[in-house]
C-alpha cells in the first residue's frame, strides 16, 4: 500500500514562495508518475504539475507555467513543488498524487496566498 505524506503548506503574501514536499513509501517510487493537484473551495480538483521517474519533460498547467517547478529525488522517494510568485488565485488545498498500477492520494496541505 502506497502512503503519501505532504508538507510545506502555509500562509504567504502575494509574490512570495513556498515549497511543498511529498514523501512516498510502500512501493517502488520509480514505478510511479508523480503529480500535484489542487482544489479550491467550490472548484473541482485540477492537475497543477506532473513528472515522470526520469524527471524529463514535466507537465505544467498553463496557470502555473513559469512560476512553479516540480522535481523529484528518487533517492529520497520525494517529490517537490517549488511555488514562486504566488498569487491569491493559487489558494487551495494541494494534493500529492502517485499514478502507477493504482492511483494514490495524499491527505492534502493548505496553501493560502493573501493579497
GROMACS elastic network, one bead per residue, 0.5 to 0.9 nm:
[ bonds ]
;  ai    aj funct       b0    kb
    1    25     6  0.81953   500
    1    26     6  0.54046   500
    1    27     6  0.70115   500
    1   104     6  0.89670   500
    2    24     6  0.69562   500
    2    25     6  0.56174   500
    2    27     6  0.59500   500
    2    98     6  0.84044   500
    2   103     6  0.89070   500
    2   104     6  0.67523   500
    2   105     6  0.88627   500
    3    23     6  0.79959   500
    3    24     6  0.58136   500
    3    25     6  0.52265   500
    3    26     6  0.61593   500
    3    27     6  0.87168   500
    3   104     6  0.76172   500
    3   105     6  0.79869   500
    3   106     6  0.72329   500
    4    22     6  0.62503   500
    4    23     6  0.56122   500
    4    25     6  0.66956   500
    4    96     6  0.69689   500
    4    97     6  0.78494   500
    4    98     6  0.81027   500
    4   104     6  0.76160   500
    4   105     6  0.65474   500
    4   107     6  0.76015   500
    5    21     6  0.80380   500
    5    22     6  0.53213   500
    5    23     6  0.52366   500
    5    24     6  0.68433   500
    5    25     6  0.87962   500
    5    96     6  0.79113   500
    5   105     6  0.89600   500
    5   106     6  0.56994   500
    5   107     6  0.69593   500
    5   108     6  0.82308   500
    6     9     6  0.83812   500
    6    20     6  0.69868   500
    6    21     6  0.55170   500
    6    23     6  0.65474   500
    6    94     6  0.86623   500
    6    95     6  0.75289   500
    6    96     6  0.67364   500
    6   106     6  0.64494   500
    6   107     6  0.71358   500
    6   108     6  0.64654   500
    6   109     6  0.63713   500
    7    19     6  0.85595   500
    7    20     6  0.57440   500
    7    21     6  0.52698   500
    7    22     6  0.64720   500
    7    23     6  0.86086   500
    7   108     6  0.84452   500
    7   109     6  0.64740   500
    8    18     6  0.69583   500
    8    19     6  0.58013   500
    8    21     6  0.61294   500
    8    22     6  0.88811   500
    8   109     6  0.73999   500
    8   110     6  0.87564   500
    8   111     6  0.85863   500
    9    18     6  0.70384   500
    9    19     6  0.74783   500
    9    20     6  0.62105   500
    9    21     6  0.88574   500
    9    93     6  0.85957   500
    9    94     6  0.81049   500
    9   109     6  0.53924   500
    9   110     6  0.53321   500
    9   112     6  0.79937   500
   10    18     6  0.78836   500
   10   109     6  0.79655   500
   10   110     6  0.61387   500
   10   111     6  0.50439   500
   10   112     6  0.61410   500
   10   113     6  0.84342   500
   11    18     6  0.89721   500
   11   110     6  0.82926   500
   11   111     6  0.61432   500
   11   113     6  0.59117   500
   11   114     6  0.73676   500
   12    15     6  0.83150   500
   12    16     6  0.60569   500
   12    17     6  0.72535   500
   12    18     6  0.77130   500
   12    86     6  0.80362   500
   12   111     6  0.79300   500
   12   112     6  0.63509   500
   12   113     6  0.50400   500
   12   114     6  0.62849   500
   13    16     6  0.55772   500
   13    17     6  0.84770   500
   13    86     6  0.76374   500
   13    87     6  0.80910   500
   13    88     6  0.82794   500
   13   112     6  0.83323   500
   13   113     6  0.53725   500
   13   115     6  0.62188   500
   14    17     6  0.85342   500
   14    85     6  0.68895   500
   14    86     6  0.53297   500
   14    87     6  0.50351   500
   14    88     6  0.63328   500
   14   113     6  0.57114   500
   14   114     6  0.56800   500
   14   115     6  0.53459   500
   15    84     6  0.70686   500
   15    87     6  0.64296   500
   15   113     6  0.86984   500
   15   115     6  0.89040   500
   16    83     6  0.83395   500
   16    84     6  0.62014   500
   16    85     6  0.54070   500
   16    86     6  0.55087   500
   16    87     6  0.82811   500
   16   113     6  0.83227   500
   17    82     6  0.74748   500
   17    83     6  0.53913   500
   17    85     6  0.61471   500
   17    86     6  0.61425   500
   18    81     6  0.82350   500
   18    82     6  0.61833   500
   18    83     6  0.52485   500
   18    84     6  0.67642   500
   18    86     6  0.81864   500
   18   111     6  0.85719   500
   19    80     6  0.68190   500
   19    81     6  0.55623   500
   19    83     6  0.58882   500
   19    84     6  0.85316   500
   20    79     6  0.83194   500
   20    80     6  0.55148   500
   20    82     6  0.64357   500
   20    83     6  0.79078   500
   20    94     6  0.86301   500
   20   109     6  0.84146   500
   21    78     6  0.67345   500
   21    79     6  0.58716   500
   21    81     6  0.65568   500
   21    82     6  0.87487   500
   21    96     6  0.85675   500
   22    77     6  0.83876   500
   22    78     6  0.54408   500
   22    79     6  0.52575   500
   22    80     6  0.63459   500
   22    81     6  0.86801   500
   22    95     6  0.88886   500
   22    96     6  0.63181   500
   22    97     6  0.89750   500
   22   106     6  0.80107   500
   23    76     6  0.78369   500
   23    77     6  0.59148   500
   23    79     6  0.67094   500
   23    80     6  0.89205   500
   24    27     6  0.80813   500
   24    28     6  0.89337   500
   24    29     6  0.67910   500
   24    76     6  0.85918   500
   24    77     6  0.53573   500
   24    78     6  0.59844   500
   24    79     6  0.80711   500
   24    98     6  0.84294   500
   25    28     6  0.78467   500
   25    29     6  0.74184   500
   25    77     6  0.71443   500
   26    29     6  0.83877   500
   27    30     6  0.87837   500
   27    31     6  0.80542   500
   27    32     6  0.89105   500
   28    31     6  0.56391   500
   28    32     6  0.75670   500
   28    77     6  0.86152   500
   29    32     6  0.57065   500
   29    33     6  0.85879   500
   29    34     6  0.89722   500
   29    53     6  0.78339   500
   29    74     6  0.68277   500
   29    77     6  0.58560   500
   29    78     6  0.84383   500
   29    98     6  0.88861   500
   30    33     6  0.78655   500
   30    52     6  0.83612   500
   30    53     6  0.52021   500
   30    54     6  0.82130   500
   30    74     6  0.67812   500
   30    77     6  0.83233   500
   31    53     6  0.71264   500
   31    99     6  0.84908   500
   31   100     6  0.62348   500
   31   101     6  0.83166   500
   32    52     6  0.73719   500
   32    53     6  0.67150   500
   32    98     6  0.58138   500
   32    99     6  0.53007   500
   32   101     6  0.80433   500
   32   103     6  0.89489   500
   33    50     6  0.71869   500
   33    51     6  0.60168   500
   33    53     6  0.62650   500
   33    97     6  0.82208   500
   33    98     6  0.57912   500
   33    99     6  0.50904   500
   33   100     6  0.63678   500
   34    49     6  0.86162   500
   34    50     6  0.56625   500
   34    51     6  0.54625   500
   34    52     6  0.65745   500
   34    53     6  0.77605   500
   34    72     6  0.83375   500
   34    79     6  0.71209   500
   34    96     6  0.74490   500
   34    97     6  0.57535   500
   34    99     6  0.63864   500
   34   100     6  0.89079   500
   35    47     6  0.74582   500
   35    48     6  0.74893   500
   35    49     6  0.55663   500
   35    51     6  0.62139   500
   35    52     6  0.88151   500
   35    59     6  0.88313   500
   35    70     6  0.82665   500
   35    79     6  0.81939   500
   35    95     6  0.83432   500
   35    96     6  0.60004   500
   35    97     6  0.50376   500
   35    98     6  0.64687   500
   35    99     6  0.80941   500
   36    46     6  0.87004   500
   36    47     6  0.62914   500
   36    48     6  0.55328   500
   36    49     6  0.53873   500
   36    50     6  0.63384   500
   36    70     6  0.83925   500
   36    80     6  0.88229   500
   36    81     6  0.75646   500
   36    94     6  0.67411   500
   36    95     6  0.56345   500
   36    97     6  0.59334   500
   36    98     6  0.88949   500
   37    45     6  0.64446   500
   37    46     6  0.53258   500
   37    48     6  0.51032   500
   37    49     6  0.71350   500
   37    50     6  0.88056   500
   37    93     6  0.83897   500
   37    94     6  0.56988   500
   37    95     6  0.50748   500
   37    96     6  0.64482   500
   37    97     6  0.71431   500
   38    44     6  0.84656   500
   38    45     6  0.54908   500
   38    46     6  0.54747   500
   38    47     6  0.66352   500
   38    48     6  0.66900   500
   38    90     6  0.86240   500
   38    91     6  0.87161   500
   38    92     6  0.58396   500
   38    93     6  0.54404   500
   38    95     6  0.58266   500
   38    96     6  0.87338   500
   38   108     6  0.85277   500
   39    42     6  0.82455   500
   39    43     6  0.61421   500
   39    44     6  0.59768   500
   39    46     6  0.63309   500
   39    91     6  0.85517   500
   39    92     6  0.52271   500
   39    93     6  0.53212   500
   39    94     6  0.65569   500
   39    95     6  0.80714   500
   40    43     6  0.53040   500
   40    44     6  0.73580   500
   40    45     6  0.74700   500
   40    89     6  0.86841   500
   40    90     6  0.82950   500
   40    91     6  0.65681   500
   40    93     6  0.63426   500
   40    94     6  0.88025   500
   41    44     6  0.83165   500
   41    92     6  0.72145   500
   41    93     6  0.86403   500
   43    46     6  0.85013   500
   45    95     6  0.89695   500
   46    61     6  0.89070   500
   47    50     6  0.78239   500
   47    60     6  0.81482   500
   47    61     6  0.68714   500
   48    59     6  0.80875   500
   48    60     6  0.58758   500
   48    61     6  0.51910   500
   48    62     6  0.85865   500
   48    63     6  0.82014   500
   48    64     6  0.71503   500
   48    68     6  0.88500   500
   48    94     6  0.89803   500
   49    58     6  0.71351   500
   49    59     6  0.51988   500
   49    61     6  0.62452   500
   49    64     6  0.83725   500
   49    65     6  0.88905   500
   49    68     6  0.82555   500
   49    69     6  0.80752   500
   49    70     6  0.65229   500
   49    81     6  0.82478   500
   50    58     6  0.56847   500
   50    59     6  0.50153   500
   50    60     6  0.67833   500
   50    70     6  0.69759   500
   50    71     6  0.87695   500
   50    97     6  0.88748   500
   51    54     6  0.79037   500
   51    55     6  0.57698   500
   51    56     6  0.71475   500
   51    57     6  0.72681   500
   51    59     6  0.64875   500
   51    70     6  0.69570   500
   51    71     6  0.70629   500
   51    72     6  0.76804   500
   51    79     6  0.87488   500
   52    55     6  0.52426   500
   52    56     6  0.65474   500
   52    57     6  0.78025   500
   52    58     6  0.69927   500
   52    72     6  0.87488   500
   53    56     6  0.79745   500
   53    72     6  0.76803   500
   53    74     6  0.74491   500
   54    57     6  0.88035   500
   54    72     6  0.88575   500
   54    74     6  0.89124   500
   55    58     6  0.67124   500
   55    70     6  0.88742   500
   55    71     6  0.67659   500
   55    72     6  0.68003   500
   55    73     6  0.89577   500
   58    69     6  0.88220   500
   58    70     6  0.72424   500
   58    71     6  0.83486   500
   59    65     6  0.88331   500
   59    70     6  0.85258   500
   60    63     6  0.80629   500
   60    64     6  0.65471   500
   60    65     6  0.55719   500
   60    66     6  0.87701   500
   60    68     6  0.79933   500
   60    69     6  0.83771   500
   60    70     6  0.84425   500
   61    64     6  0.57112   500
   61    65     6  0.61769   500
   62    65     6  0.52026   500
   62    66     6  0.86868   500
   63    66     6  0.88249   500
   63    67     6  0.87168   500
   64    67     6  0.54167   500
   64    68     6  0.56020   500
   64    69     6  0.87327   500
   64    83     6  0.84822   500
   64    90     6  0.86692   500
   65    68     6  0.61570   500
   65    69     6  0.81259   500
   66    69     6  0.77706   500
   66    84     6  0.87449   500
   67    82     6  0.82868   500
   67    83     6  0.62089   500
   67    84     6  0.51155   500
   67    85     6  0.61257   500
   67    86     6  0.77242   500
   68    81     6  0.67204   500
   68    82     6  0.54916   500
   68    84     6  0.59237   500
   68    85     6  0.84477   500
   68    86     6  0.88683   500
   69    80     6  0.79787   500
   69    81     6  0.56705   500
   69    82     6  0.50083   500
   69    83     6  0.65903   500
   69    84     6  0.83742   500
   70    79     6  0.73222   500
   70    80     6  0.56319   500
   70    82     6  0.63626   500
   70    83     6  0.87507   500
   71    78     6  0.86204   500
   71    79     6  0.57684   500
   71    80     6  0.52432   500
   71    81     6  0.66219   500
   71    82     6  0.81976   500
   72    75     6  0.88731   500
   72    76     6  0.84503   500
   72    77     6  0.75896   500
   72    78     6  0.57117   500
   72    80     6  0.59580   500
   72    81     6  0.88443   500
   73    76     6  0.54120   500
   73    77     6  0.60237   500
   73    78     6  0.53911   500
   73    79     6  0.62998   500
   73    80     6  0.82463   500
   74    78     6  0.65789   500
   74    79     6  0.81927   500
   75    78     6  0.79250   500
   76    79     6  0.86718   500
   79    96     6  0.84511   500
   83    86     6  0.65482   500
   84    87     6  0.89561   500
   86    89     6  0.82768   500
   86    90     6  0.64948   500
   86    91     6  0.87195   500
   86   113     6  0.67188   500
   87    90     6  0.53925   500
   87    91     6  0.75570   500
   87   113     6  0.60927   500
   87   114     6  0.77691   500
   87   115     6  0.75186   500
   88    91     6  0.56122   500
   88   112     6  0.73270   500
   88   114     6  0.57232   500
   88   115     6  0.59630   500
   89    92     6  0.80832   500
   89   113     6  0.75950   500
   90   111     6  0.75882   500
   90   112     6  0.74862   500
   90   113     6  0.67434   500
   91    94     6  0.88836   500
   91   110     6  0.78205   500
   91   111     6  0.54074   500
   91   113     6  0.54622   500
   91   114     6  0.84006   500
   92   109     6  0.84543   500
   92   110     6  0.60834   500
   92   111     6  0.55301   500
   92   112     6  0.66116   500
   92   113     6  0.88624   500
   93   108     6  0.58406   500
   93   109     6  0.53687   500
   93   111     6  0.59777   500
   93   112     6  0.84538   500
   94   107     6  0.88690   500
   94   108     6  0.53013   500
   94   109     6  0.52739   500
   94   110     6  0.62071   500
   94   111     6  0.69556   500
   95   105     6  0.67002   500
   95   106     6  0.57348   500
   95   107     6  0.67020   500
   95   109     6  0.66174   500
   95   110     6  0.89914   500
   96   104     6  0.83242   500
   96   105     6  0.57925   500
   96   106     6  0.51560   500
   96   107     6  0.79178   500
   96   108     6  0.69454   500
   96   109     6  0.89079   500
   97   103     6  0.71513   500
   97   104     6  0.57096   500
   97   106     6  0.65335   500
   98   102     6  0.80396   500
   98   103     6  0.56055   500
   98   104     6  0.51471   500
   98   105     6  0.65759   500
   98   106     6  0.86949   500
   99   102     6  0.59726   500
   99   104     6  0.65827   500
  100   103     6  0.61673   500
  100   104     6  0.86920   500
  105   108     6  0.81423   500
  106   109     6  0.86634   500
